[in-house]
Amino acid sequence: MNENQDLPHPPEEDRPAPSREPTRCGLVAVVGAPNAGKSTLVNALAGSKVTIVSPKPQTTRFRIRAVVMHEGSQIILVDTPGIFQPRRRLDRAMVAAAWGGAQDADRTLLIVDARAGLTDAVRAIVERLAKAAKPIWLALNKVDLVEPPRLLPLAAELNQLLTVEETFMISAEKSRGLDRLLEKMAADMPPGPYLFPEDELSDLPNRMLVAEIVREQILRQTHEEVPHHATVETENWQERKDGSVRVDCTIYVGRATQKAILIGDGGAKVKAIGQSARRELETLLERRVHLFLNVKDRPGWDEERGRLRALGLEDLD
């Protein structure tokens, strides 16, 4: 007979909780020049599409936070707009959002297109980062498109211009070098509670997600000046009894000629944009989506405070 079998067990609420490793959580601002591959990297690390991508520069217009869980750490990646020389009110708000993301983060990850190298835009970003007190990591992206002998001199030159704690050679599109980057990020996050539920992918509301997916198709299916003079707003979101959702979006462009291009002959272009966006949304939202698009020309929308607020951008004036 076990001599302890008659001893009373302590009440369940008095029993010690199972030991758990302390959690880690931090923000990593992903910054760089337009078209460096920031959004592609964020999506690759998140393992899901959380921000739109296109071959055109200035695709991302506002800060989007992607939540990545790895080995007990919650890494909040802040995808920022590409930093460039602003001209319009919209441009100034986008650049301010990028620098604001870097200022608020625990760490800044500078993404440089290894194929383009040390451009004037990269030099300007490096000069400003050099004045900040934040820890900087450097990732040379698109290394699969560059001969290896070119990479080390580029990394060395950037390390001379900027105090860099870690340098990574990656291809976001091919998912090369991302395992080491993710491991380093997880280990480097400061101890603290999670800021988001563990199963959350991003802080982007569904209404803004729809608008962004529509804008992504505009970027992909139109050319010249149209994509950069278009914005999308979700005007109506209606839940339906069958579990589907009806969404009405308005596409604003700067001129009547751009409106005509977006609509296309007999409405063919806007129909194709809507069909592609709907398919993408049904995959992301895991439900049927009824998407309706309306196109309006609104000259000077990119100088309007209300339009900037609708995009989640702060007016600086």
Backbone as numpy.savetxt, mean C-alpha at the origin, in Angstrom:
# Nx Ny Nz CAx CAy CAz Cx Cy Cz
-1.90 -46.63 44.91 -2.75 -45.44 44.91 -1.86 -44.20 44.91
-2.24 -43.23 44.05 -1.46 -41.99 43.99 -1.77 -41.17 45.22
-0.70 -40.79 45.95 -0.91 -40.07 47.21 -1.51 -38.70 47.01
-1.49 -38.20 45.75 -2.02 -36.86 45.51 -3.42 -36.86 44.90
-3.98 -38.06 44.67 -5.21 -38.08 43.90 -6.41 -37.50 44.65
-6.34 -37.45 45.97 -7.47 -36.92 46.72 -7.34 -35.42 47.00
-6.23 -34.84 46.57 -6.05 -33.41 46.80 -6.98 -32.62 45.88
-7.64 -31.60 46.38 -8.55 -30.84 45.53 -7.77 -30.06 44.47
-8.38 -29.96 43.26 -7.78 -29.16 42.18 -8.17 -27.70 42.36
-7.28 -26.78 42.10 -7.64 -25.36 42.22 -8.68 -25.00 41.19
-9.56 -24.06 41.50 -10.55 -23.61 40.51 -9.85 -23.18 39.23
-10.56 -23.36 38.12 -9.94 -23.09 36.80 -9.46 -21.65 36.69
-10.25 -20.72 37.29 -9.85 -19.32 37.15 -8.60 -19.00 37.94
-8.22 -19.89 38.92 -7.03 -19.65 39.72 -5.78 -20.29 39.14
-5.98 -21.12 38.12 -4.83 -21.81 37.54 -4.01 -20.81 36.71
-2.70 -20.97 36.71 -1.87 -20.04 35.92 -2.17 -20.17 34.43
-2.23 -19.05 33.74 -2.46 -19.07 32.29 -1.23 -19.65 31.60
-1.46 -20.36 30.50 -0.31 -20.89 29.77 0.62 -19.77 29.33
1.91 -20.03 29.45 2.89 -19.00 29.11 2.84 -18.70 27.62
3.02 -17.43 27.28 3.00 -17.00 25.88 4.09 -15.98 25.67
4.77 -16.12 24.55 5.84 -15.18 24.25 5.26 -13.76 24.12
5.97 -12.77 24.61 5.47 -11.40 24.48 5.31 -11.01 23.01
4.25 -10.29 22.72 3.98 -9.89 21.34 4.84 -8.70 20.95
5.03 -8.56 19.66 5.75 -7.42 19.10 4.87 -6.77 18.04
4.98 -5.47 17.92 4.17 -4.76 16.93 4.84 -3.44 16.58
4.88 -3.13 15.30 5.48 -1.87 14.88 5.08 -1.50 13.47
5.34 -0.26 13.12 5.01 0.27 11.79 6.28 0.43 10.97
6.22 -0.04 9.72 7.32 0.11 8.78 6.81 0.92 7.59
7.34 2.12 7.40 6.96 2.95 6.26 7.77 2.53 5.04
7.06 2.21 3.97 7.70 1.81 2.72 7.71 3.02 1.80
8.89 3.62 1.59 8.99 4.86 0.83 9.92 4.67 -0.36
9.78 5.59 -1.32 10.64 5.53 -2.49 10.09 6.40 -3.59
10.80 6.45 -4.70 10.35 7.22 -5.86 9.19 6.49 -6.53
8.41 7.19 -7.37 7.32 6.53 -8.08 7.83 5.34 -8.90
7.03 4.29 -8.90 7.29 3.09 -9.71 8.50 2.29 -9.23
8.86 2.44 -7.95 9.97 1.65 -7.42 9.55 0.23 -7.05
8.23 0.00 -6.97 7.73 -1.33 -6.62 7.25 -1.45 -5.19
6.91 -0.33 -4.57 6.49 -0.34 -3.17 5.22 -1.16 -2.96
4.20 -0.88 -3.76 2.93 -1.59 -3.59 3.06 -3.07 -3.92
3.85 -3.41 -4.92 4.08 -4.81 -5.24 4.72 -5.53 -4.07
5.67 -4.87 -3.41 6.33 -5.46 -2.24 5.34 -5.64 -1.09
4.53 -4.63 -0.82 3.56 -4.72 0.28 2.60 -5.88 0.03
2.09 -6.01 -1.18 1.18 -7.12 -1.50 1.87 -8.47 -1.34
3.12 -8.55 -1.77 3.86 -9.81 -1.68 4.09 -10.21 -0.23
4.45 -9.26 0.62 4.69 -9.57 2.04 3.38 -9.90 2.76
2.29 -9.24 2.35 0.99 -9.49 2.98 0.40 -10.81 2.52
0.86 -11.31 1.38 0.31 -12.56 0.85 -1.06 -12.39 0.24
-1.47 -11.15 0.03 -2.79 -10.86 -0.55 -2.76 -9.45 -1.09
-3.72 -9.15 -1.96 -3.76 -7.82 -2.55 -4.39 -6.84 -1.56
-3.62 -5.89 -1.10 -4.13 -4.87 -0.19 -3.99 -3.47 -0.78
-3.24 -3.34 -1.86 -3.07 -2.04 -2.50 -2.92 -2.25 -4.00
-3.38 -1.30 -4.79 -3.39 -1.50 -6.23 -2.00 -1.28 -6.81
-1.77 -1.91 -7.96 -0.48 -1.77 -8.64 -0.74 -1.55 -10.13
0.20 -0.88 -10.77 0.17 -0.72 -12.22 1.57 -0.31 -12.66
1.87 -0.46 -13.95 3.19 -0.03 -14.43 3.37 1.48 -14.42
2.29 2.24 -14.23 2.36 3.69 -14.29 2.81 4.25 -12.94
3.60 5.32 -12.95 4.01 5.94 -11.68 2.85 6.63 -10.98
3.04 6.92 -9.68 2.05 7.63 -8.87 0.73 6.88 -8.79
0.82 5.53 -8.74 -0.40 4.73 -8.62 -1.02 4.91 -7.24
-0.21 4.82 -6.18 -0.71 4.97 -4.82 -0.86 6.45 -4.49
-2.04 6.83 -3.97 -2.30 8.24 -3.69 -2.38 8.57 -2.21
-2.55 7.58 -1.36 -2.65 7.85 0.07 -2.06 6.67 0.82
-1.86 6.86 2.11 -1.26 5.81 2.92 -2.23 4.65 3.12
-1.75 3.45 2.91 -2.53 2.24 3.16 -1.72 1.36 4.10
-2.33 0.91 5.17 -1.64 0.06 6.13 -2.01 -1.41 5.90
-1.00 -2.22 5.65 -1.19 -3.66 5.47 -0.67 -4.37 6.72
-1.43 -5.34 7.21 -1.09 -6.05 8.44 -0.47 -7.40 8.09
0.76 -7.61 8.54 1.49 -8.86 8.28 1.84 -9.51 9.61
1.44 -10.77 9.80 1.76 -11.51 11.01 2.91 -12.47 10.70
3.94 -12.46 11.56 5.06 -13.37 11.35 5.77 -13.63 12.67
5.76 -14.88 13.08 6.48 -15.34 14.27 6.20 -14.48 15.50
4.92 -14.26 15.76 4.54 -13.51 16.95 4.63 -12.01 16.83
5.06 -11.52 15.68 5.15 -10.08 15.46 4.06 -9.63 14.51
3.47 -8.48 14.81 2.55 -7.83 13.87 3.30 -6.68 13.22
3.53 -6.84 11.92 4.25 -5.83 11.15 3.23 -5.04 10.35
3.12 -3.76 10.61 2.17 -2.92 9.90 2.93 -2.15 8.84
2.77 -2.58 7.60 3.45 -1.95 6.47 2.64 -0.77 5.99
3.26 0.39 5.95 2.57 1.60 5.50 3.00 1.88 4.07
2.12 1.53 3.12 2.42 1.78 1.71 2.14 3.25 1.43
3.17 3.98 1.01 3.04 5.42 0.82 3.10 5.78 -0.66
2.54 6.94 -1.02 2.67 7.41 -2.41 4.14 7.62 -2.77
4.44 7.44 -4.04 5.79 7.73 -4.50 6.12 9.20 -4.31
7.35 9.48 -3.90 7.74 10.86 -3.59 8.32 11.49 -4.87
7.74 12.61 -5.26 8.15 13.28 -6.50 8.00 14.78 -6.30
8.33 15.57 -7.32 8.22 17.02 -7.23 6.77 17.43 -7.47
6.06 17.92 -6.46 4.62 18.18 -6.61 4.33 19.45 -7.38
3.18 19.44 -8.09 2.72 20.62 -8.82 1.31 21.01 -8.39
0.39 20.03 -8.40 -1.00 20.32 -8.04 -1.20 20.18 -6.53
-2.35 20.65 -6.06 -2.72 20.46 -4.66 -2.74 18.97 -4.34
-3.27 18.16 -5.27 -3.28 16.71 -5.08 -1.86 16.18 -4.91
-0.94 16.63 -5.75 0.45 16.17 -5.67 1.06 16.51 -4.31
0.82 17.74 -3.85 1.39 18.16 -2.57 0.85 17.32 -1.42
-0.44 17.00 -1.48 -1.05 16.18 -0.43 -0.50 14.76 -0.46
-0.25 14.22 -1.67 0.31 12.88 -1.80 1.71 12.80 -1.22
2.55 13.78 -1.57 3.92 13.78 -1.06 3.93 13.96 0.46
3.03 14.82 0.96 2.94 15.01 2.41 2.52 13.72 3.10
1.62 12.96 2.47 1.19 11.68 3.03 2.36 10.71 3.10
3.21 10.74 2.07 4.38 9.84 2.06 5.33 10.18 3.20
5.67 11.46 3.34 6.60 11.84 4.40 5.97 11.69 5.78
4.66 11.88 5.88 3.98 11.66 7.14 4.03 10.20 7.56
3.91 9.31 6.58 4.02 7.88 6.87 5.40 7.52 7.40
6.43 8.13 6.84 7.79 7.87 7.30 8.01 8.42 8.71
7.43 9.58 8.98 7.62 10.22 10.28 6.95 9.42 11.40
5.79 8.83 11.12 5.02 8.13 12.14 5.51 6.72 12.41
6.34 6.16 11.55 6.71 4.75 11.63 7.88 4.51 12.58
7.99 3.26 13.03 9.14 2.87 13.85 10.39 2.71 13.00
10.20 2.37 11.75 11.32 2.11 10.85 10.91 2.52 9.45
11.87 2.99 8.67 11.62 3.36 7.28 12.37 2.40 6.36
11.66 1.84 5.40 12.25 0.96 4.39 12.27 1.70 3.07
13.46 2.08 2.63 13.61 2.79 1.37 13.73 1.78 0.22
12.82 1.87 -0.73 12.84 0.99 -1.90 13.45 1.74 -3.07
14.46 1.18 -3.68 15.12 1.77 -4.84 15.05 0.80 -6.00
14.59 1.28 -7.13 14.57 0.48 -8.35 16.02 0.28 -8.81
16.52 -0.93 -8.67 17.92 -1.20 -9.00 18.21 -0.97 -10.47
17.22 -1.14 -11.29 17.42 -0.94 -12.73 17.59 0.54 -13.05
16.79 1.40 -12.39 16.88 2.85 -12.63 18.10 3.46 -11.95
18.49 2.88 -10.80 19.68 3.35 -10.10 19.46 4.62 -9.29
20.52 5.36 -9.10 20.50 6.55 -8.25 20.05 7.76 -9.06
18.74 7.88 -9.25 18.17 8.98 -10.03 18.12 10.24 -9.17
17.77 11.36 -9.81 17.62 12.62 -9.07 16.53 12.49 -8.01
15.44 11.78 -8.35 14.34 11.60 -7.40 14.81 10.82 -6.17
15.63 9.78 -6.40 16.15 8.99 -5.28 17.10 9.84 -4.44
17.95 10.61 -5.09 18.88 11.48 -4.35 18.13 12.45 -3.44
17.04 13.03 -3.95 16.26 13.98 -3.15 15.66 13.30 -1.92
15.18 12.07 -2.10 14.61 11.32 -0.97 15.70 10.99 0.04
16.84 10.55 -0.45 17.96 10.18 0.42 18.41 11.38 1.24
18.50 12.55 0.61 18.92 13.77 1.32 17.98 14.09 2.47
16.68 13.92 2.25 15.73 14.23 3.33 15.77 13.15 4.42
15.87 11.89 4.02 15.94 10.81 5.01 17.19 10.94 5.88
18.26 11.44 5.29 19.52 11.58 6.04 19.39 12.56 7.20
18.41 13.47 7.13 18.21 14.45 8.19 17.32 13.92 9.30
16.65 12.79 9.05 15.73 12.23 10.05 16.49 11.33 11.01
15.89 11.11 12.18 16.54 10.28 13.19 16.02 8.84 13.17
15.17 8.51 12.21 14.58 7.18 12.16 15.57 6.16 11.61
15.52 4.92 12.12 16.35 3.86 11.52 15.91 3.59 10.08
16.88 3.44 9.20 16.60 3.25 7.77 17.10 1.89 7.33
16.26 1.18 6.60 16.67 -0.01 5.87 16.56 0.29 4.38
17.41 -0.35 3.61 17.44 -0.15 2.16 17.14 -1.47 1.46
16.25 -1.42 0.48 15.96 -2.60 -0.34 16.14 -2.23 -1.80
17.10 -2.85 -2.45 17.25 -2.69 -3.90 16.29 -3.68 -4.55
15.30 -3.14 -5.26 14.24 -3.95 -5.86 14.52 -4.18 -7.35
13.85 -5.20 -7.89 13.97 -5.57 -9.31 15.38 -6.05 -9.65
16.01 -6.73 -8.69 17.38 -7.20 -8.92 17.43 -8.29 -9.98
16.28 -8.91 -10.27 16.25 -9.93 -11.32 16.42 -9.32 -12.71
16.30 -8.00 -12.81 16.43 -7.33 -14.10 17.78 -6.65 -14.28
18.69 -6.86 -13.32 19.98 -6.16 -13.32 21.11 -7.18 -13.22
22.19 -6.93 -13.96 23.37 -7.78 -13.86 23.98 -7.65 -12.46
24.30 -8.76 -11.79 24.82 -8.72 -10.41 25.98 -7.76 -10.19
26.94 -7.62 -11.12 28.06 -6.69 -10.86 27.63 -5.24 -10.65
26.43 -4.87 -11.09 25.97 -3.49 -10.93 25.37 -3.23 -9.55
24.99 -4.29 -8.84 24.24 -4.11 -7.60 25.10 -3.62 -6.44
26.27 -4.22 -6.25 27.10 -3.86 -5.10 27.57 -2.40 -5.16
28.03 -1.88 -6.31 28.40 -0.46 -6.36 27.23 0.47 -6.05
26.02 0.12 -6.51 24.84 0.93 -6.22 24.54 0.92 -4.73
24.59 -0.26 -4.12 24.34 -0.36 -2.68 25.39 0.41 -1.89
26.65 0.32 -2.32 27.72 1.02 -1.62 27.54 2.52 -1.71
27.15 3.02 -2.88 26.97 4.46 -3.05 25.83 4.97 -2.18
24.74 4.22 -2.12 23.61 4.63 -1.28 23.97 4.58 0.20
24.77 3.61 0.59 25.19 3.51 1.99 26.15 4.64 2.37
26.85 5.20 1.39 27.70 6.35 1.67 26.89 7.62 1.87
25.76 7.72 1.16 24.93 8.92 1.24 23.99 8.89 2.44
23.72 7.69 2.96 22.70 7.53 3.98 23.14 6.46 4.97
22.92 6.69 6.26 23.23 5.68 7.26 22.15 4.61 7.23
22.52 3.44 6.74 21.58 2.33 6.54 21.95 1.18 7.47
20.98 0.69 8.23 21.25 -0.40 9.16 21.32 -1.75 8.45
20.45 -1.95 7.45 20.40 -3.22 6.72 20.17 -2.94 5.25
20.77 -3.75 4.39 20.55 -3.65 2.95 20.06 -5.00 2.44
19.00 -4.95 1.63 18.39 -6.17 1.10 18.37 -6.11 -0.42
18.62 -7.24 -1.03 18.51 -7.38 -2.48 17.25 -8.20 -2.75
16.25 -7.59 -3.39 14.97 -8.27 -3.54 14.40 -8.13 -4.95
13.47 -8.99 -5.25 12.58 -8.82 -6.39 11.18 -9.04 -5.86
10.44 -7.95 -5.66 9.09 -8.06 -5.11 8.19 -8.85 -6.04
8.34 -8.63 -7.33 7.47 -9.31 -8.29 7.74 -10.81 -8.33
8.99 -11.22 -8.17 9.35 -12.63 -8.20 9.44 -13.25 -6.81
9.17 -12.44 -5.76 9.25 -12.89 -4.36 10.63 -13.42 -3.99
11.66 -12.79 -4.53 13.03 -13.17 -4.21 13.58 -12.29 -3.10
14.22 -12.91 -2.11 14.84 -12.17 -1.03 13.86 -11.68 0.03
12.59 -12.05 -0.08 11.59 -11.53 0.86 11.60 -12.27 2.18
12.04 -13.53 2.18 12.06 -14.29 3.44 12.99 -13.63 4.45
14.18 -13.25 4.01 15.14 -12.59 4.92 14.60 -11.25 5.39
13.99 -10.50 4.49 13.43 -9.21 4.85 12.34 -9.37 5.91
11.47 -10.34 5.72 10.37 -10.57 6.66 10.89 -11.03 8.02
11.89 -11.90 8.01 12.48 -12.36 9.27 13.09 -11.19 10.05
13.81 -10.33 9.35 14.44 -9.19 10.01 13.40 -8.22 10.56
12.34 -7.98 9.78 11.28 -7.10 10.25 10.64 -7.64 11.52
10.28 -8.92 11.51 9.60 -9.52 12.66 10.47 -9.43 13.91
11.76 -9.69 13.77 12.66 -9.66 14.92 12.90 -8.25 15.43
12.74 -7.26 14.55 13.08 -5.89 14.90 11.92 -5.09 15.45
10.69 -5.61 15.38 9.54 -4.87 15.88 9.62 -4.71 17.40
9.27 -3.54 17.93 9.34 -3.33 19.38 8.28 -4.15 20.12
8.56 -4.59 21.34 7.55 -5.30 22.13 6.31 -4.43 22.35
5.15 -5.05 22.28 3.92 -4.30 22.49 2.73 -5.07 21.98
1.52 -4.63 22.35 0.30 -5.33 21.91 0.02 -5.09 20.44
-0.73 -6.00 19.85 -1.12 -5.83 18.46 -2.08 -4.65 18.33
-1.98 -3.94 17.22 -2.86 -2.80 16.96 -4.08 -3.18 16.13
-4.00 -4.33 15.45 -5.09 -4.79 14.60 -5.39 -6.25 14.93
-6.64 -6.72 14.68 -6.92 -8.15 14.80 -5.97 -8.96 13.93
-5.61 -10.15 14.37 -4.59 -10.94 13.66 -5.04 -11.36 12.27
-6.37 -11.44 12.03 -6.86 -11.87 10.72 -7.18 -10.70 9.79
-6.87 -9.47 10.21 -7.15 -8.30 9.38 -6.00 -8.08 8.40
-6.35 -7.74 7.15 -5.34 -7.57 6.12 -4.89 -6.12 5.96
-5.83 -5.18 6.10 -5.47 -3.78 5.95 -6.51 -2.91 6.63
-6.21 -1.59 6.67 -7.15 -0.64 7.27 -7.98 0.06 6.21
-7.99 -0.47 4.97 -8.71 0.17 3.88 -10.19 -0.23 3.93
-11.12 0.73 4.16 -12.55 0.39 4.17 -12.99 -0.13 2.81
-14.04 -0.95 2.80 -14.51 -1.55 1.56 -14.91 -0.52 0.51
-15.50 0.58 0.95 -15.91 1.61 -0.01 -14.69 2.19 -0.74
-13.59 2.39 0.00 -12.37 2.90 -0.64 -11.68 1.81 -1.45
-11.80 0.55 -1.00 -11.23 -0.55 -1.77 -11.87 -0.62 -3.15
-13.20 -0.50 -3.21 -13.89 -0.53 -4.50 -13.39 0.59 -5.40
-13.31 1.80 -4.85 -12.85 2.94 -5.64 -11.44 2.72 -6.17
-10.58 2.15 -5.34 -9.20 1.91 -5.75 -9.10 0.84 -6.83
-9.90 -0.21 -6.72 -9.87 -1.27 -7.73 -10.37 -0.74 -9.07
-11.39 0.11 -9.05 -11.85 0.73 -10.30 -10.74 1.61 -10.87
-10.08 2.38 -10.01 -9.00 3.25 -10.50 -7.84 2.44 -11.06
-7.58 1.28 -10.46 -6.53 0.43 -10.99 -6.82 0.02 -12.43
-8.07 -0.29 -12.72 -8.44 -0.67 -14.08 -8.35 0.51 -15.03
-8.64 1.72 -14.54 -8.46 2.92 -15.37 -6.97 3.06 -15.72
-6.09 2.84 -14.73 -4.66 2.91 -14.97 -4.21 1.87 -16.00
-4.80 0.70 -15.92 -4.38 -0.39 -16.80 -4.96 -0.28 -18.21
-6.16 0.30 -18.33 -6.86 0.24 -19.62 -6.91 1.56 -20.36
-6.38 2.62 -19.78 -6.30 3.90 -20.50 -4.85 4.39 -20.51
-4.59 5.38 -21.32 -3.20 5.80 -21.53 -3.07 7.32 -21.47
-1.85 7.77 -21.67 -1.50 9.19 -21.70 -1.95 9.88 -20.42
-2.69 11.01 -20.55 -2.96 11.82 -19.36 -4.17 11.35 -18.57
-4.99 10.46 -19.13 -6.26 10.11 -18.48 -6.08 9.53 -17.08
-5.22 8.51 -16.87 -5.16 7.89 -15.54 -4.82 8.85 -14.41
-3.94 9.81 -14.67 -3.49 10.71 -13.61 -4.42 11.89 -13.40
-5.44 12.00 -14.26 -6.44 13.06 -14.09 -7.80 12.45 -13.77
-7.80 11.25 -13.24 -9.05 10.58 -12.88 -9.04 10.21 -11.40
-10.16 10.33 -10.77 -10.34 9.85 -9.40 -11.69 9.16 -9.32
-11.84 8.29 -8.35 -13.06 7.48 -8.22 -13.59 7.63 -6.81
-14.89 7.83 -6.69 -15.54 7.90 -5.38 -16.71 6.92 -5.34
-16.81 6.19 -4.25 -17.94 5.28 -4.04 -19.10 6.10 -3.49
-20.17 6.22 -4.27 -21.30 7.06 -3.89 -22.34 6.28 -3.09
-22.47 4.98 -3.36 -23.53 4.21 -2.71 -23.08 2.77 -2.51
-23.38 2.24 -1.34 -23.09 0.83 -1.01 -24.37 0.23 -0.43
-24.95 -0.72 -1.13 -26.24 -1.28 -0.72 -26.15 -2.79 -0.56
-26.32 -3.25 0.68 -26.35 -4.68 0.95 -27.67 -5.26 0.43
-27.61 -6.44 -0.20 -28.82 -7.06 -0.74 -29.13 -8.35 0.02
-30.39 -8.74 -0.02 -30.86 -9.87 0.77 -30.18 -11.18 0.38
-29.76 -11.30 -0.87 -29.13 -12.54 -1.32 -27.64 -12.62 -0.97
-27.15 -11.64 -0.19 -25.74 -11.65 0.22 -24.82 -10.88 -0.70
-25.34 -10.43 -1.84 -24.53 -9.65 -2.77 -24.58 -8.18 -2.35
-23.83 -7.36 -3.06 -23.80 -5.93 -2.75 -23.86 -5.15 -4.06
-24.62 -4.06 -4.04 -24.65 -3.13 -5.17 -23.78 -1.92 -4.79
-22.87 -1.56 -5.70 -21.98 -0.43 -5.45 -22.05 0.52 -6.65
-22.28 1.79 -6.36 -22.30 2.82 -7.40 -21.09 3.72 -7.21
-20.30 3.86 -8.26 -19.10 4.70 -8.21 -19.17 5.79 -9.28
-18.60 6.94 -8.97 -18.47 8.02 -9.94 -16.99 8.22 -10.24
-16.66 8.25 -11.52 -15.30 8.55 -11.96 -15.26 10.01 -12.39
-14.41 10.79 -11.74 -14.24 12.19 -12.11 -12.97 12.36 -12.93
-13.07 13.11 -14.02 -11.91 13.43 -14.85 -11.85 14.94 -15.03
-10.70 15.42 -15.53 -10.49 16.86 -15.60 -11.11 17.54 -16.79
-11.28 16.81 -17.90 -11.78 17.45 -19.12 -12.79 16.55 -19.83
-13.62 17.18 -20.69 -14.63 16.44 -21.44 -13.99 15.43 -22.39
-12.82 15.77 -22.92 -12.14 14.83 -23.83 -11.72 13.56 -23.09
-11.30 13.71 -21.82 -10.94 12.54 -21.02 -12.17 11.70 -20.70
-13.30 12.36 -20.49 -14.56 11.64 -20.26 -14.91 10.78 -21.47
-14.75 11.36 -22.66 -15.06 10.62 -23.89 -14.16 9.40 -24.04
-12.87 9.55 -23.70 -11.94 8.42 -23.78 -12.34 7.32 -22.80
-12.69 7.71 -21.59 -13.06 6.73 -20.57 -14.33 5.98 -20.93
-15.30 6.68 -21.51 -16.55 6.02 -21.88 -16.33 5.11 -23.08
-15.59 5.59 -24.08 -15.31 4.78 -25.26 -16.48 4.73 -26.22
-16.25 4.11 -27.38 -17.30 4.00 -28.39 -18.46 3.17 -27.86
-19.63 3.80 -27.78 -20.81 3.09 -27.31 -20.70 2.60 -25.88
-19.82 3.23 -25.09 -19.66 2.83 -23.69 -18.78 1.61 -23.50
-18.03 1.21 -24.55 -17.25 -0.03 -24.49 -16.12 0.03 -23.46
-15.45 1.19 -23.36 -14.30 1.27 -22.47 -14.72 1.21 -21.00
-15.71 2.01 -20.62 -16.13 2.01 -19.22 -16.77 0.66 -18.85
-17.39 0.00 -19.82 -17.95 -1.33 -19.56 -16.83 -2.32 -19.28
-15.75 -2.26 -20.07 -14.61 -3.17 -19.85 -13.95 -2.89 -18.51
-13.82 -1.62 -18.14 -13.25 -1.26 -16.83 -14.11 -1.83 -15.72
-15.42 -1.67 -15.84 -16.34 -2.17 -14.82 -16.32 -3.68 -14.69
-16.25 -4.37 -15.81 -16.23 -5.84 -15.78 -14.97 -6.36 -15.10
-13.82 -5.80 -15.45 -12.57 -6.24 -14.84 -12.55 -5.92 -13.35
-13.02 -4.73 -12.98 -13.04 -4.35 -11.57 -13.99 -5.24 -10.78
-15.14 -5.56 -11.37 -16.11 -6.41 -10.67 -15.54 -7.80 -10.40
-14.87 -8.38 -11.38 -14.27 -9.71 -11.18 -13.23 -9.67 -10.05
-12.42 -8.64 -10.05 -11.40 -8.50 -9.00 -12.04 -8.34 -7.63
-13.09 -7.53 -7.56 -13.76 -7.28 -6.28 -14.45 -8.52 -5.76
-15.04 -9.30 -6.63 -15.72 -10.51 -6.18 -14.73 -11.50 -5.58
-13.51 -11.52 -6.11 -12.47 -12.37 -5.53 -12.03 -11.85 -4.17
-11.83 -10.53 -4.07 -11.34 -9.95 -2.82 -12.41 -9.97 -1.72
-13.65 -9.68 -2.09 -14.73 -9.59 -1.10 -15.43 -10.93 -0.87
-15.15 -11.90 -1.74 -15.74 -13.24 -1.64 -17.27 -13.18 -1.62
-17.80 -12.39 -2.52 -19.25 -12.27 -2.66 -19.56 -11.70 -4.03
-20.82 -11.79 -4.44 -21.22 -11.24 -5.73 -21.31 -9.72 -5.61
-20.82 -9.03 -6.63 -20.80 -7.57 -6.64 -21.51 -7.06 -7.89
-22.45 -6.14 -7.69 -23.12 -5.45 -8.80 -22.53 -4.05 -8.85
-21.69 -3.80 -9.83 -20.93 -2.55 -9.89 -21.47 -1.66 -11.01
-21.78 -0.41 -10.67 -22.29 0.56 -11.64 -21.37 1.78 -11.63
-20.91 2.16 -12.83 -19.97 3.27 -12.96 -20.60 4.43 -13.72
-20.34 5.63 -13.24 -20.77 6.86 -13.89 -19.55 7.73 -14.09
-19.43 8.39 -15.23 -18.26 9.23 -15.54 -18.70 10.68 -15.66
-18.01 11.56 -14.94 -18.30 12.99 -15.00 -17.01 13.78 -15.21
-17.08 14.82 -16.04 -15.93 15.72 -16.14 -16.11 16.83 -15.11
-15.07 17.06 -14.33 -15.09 18.06 -13.26 -13.74 18.78 -13.28
-13.62 19.81 -14.08 -12.34 20.52 -14.19 -11.86 21.00 -12.83
-10.57 20.79 -12.57 -9.96 21.26 -11.33 -10.28 20.43 -10.11
-10.75 19.18 -10.30 -11.08 18.37 -9.11 -9.84 18.14 -8.25
-8.66 18.07 -8.89 -7.44 17.79 -8.13 -6.93 19.00 -7.35
-7.67 20.11 -7.39 -7.37 21.27 -6.55 -8.45 21.48 -5.49
-9.48 20.62 -5.48 -10.60 20.78 -4.54 -10.30 20.12 -3.20
-10.52 20.85 -2.13 -10.30 20.30 -0.79 -11.21 19.09 -0.52
-12.47 19.19 -0.96 -13.42 18.10 -0.72 -13.00 16.80 -1.40
-12.48 16.91 -2.61 -12.03 15.70 -3.32 -10.84 15.08 -2.61
-9.93 15.91 -2.11 -8.76 15.39 -1.40 -9.19 14.67 -0.12
-10.14 15.26 0.61 -10.63 14.61 1.82 -11.28 13.28 1.50
-11.98 13.22 0.38 -12.63 11.96 -0.04 -11.58 10.88 -0.32
-10.38 11.31 -0.73 -9.30 10.37 -0.99 -8.53 10.00 0.28
-8.90 10.61 1.40 -8.18 10.34 2.64 -6.91 11.14 2.77
-6.81 12.24 2.01 -5.62 13.08 2.04 -5.90 14.36 2.81
-4.87 14.89 3.44 -5.00 16.14 4.19 -4.68 17.32 3.30
-5.52 18.33 3.40 -5.26 19.56 2.65 -4.21 20.37 3.40
-3.17 20.78 2.71 -2.05 21.45 3.37 -2.21 22.96 3.43
-3.14 23.53 2.66 -3.27 25.00 2.61 -4.29 25.50 3.63
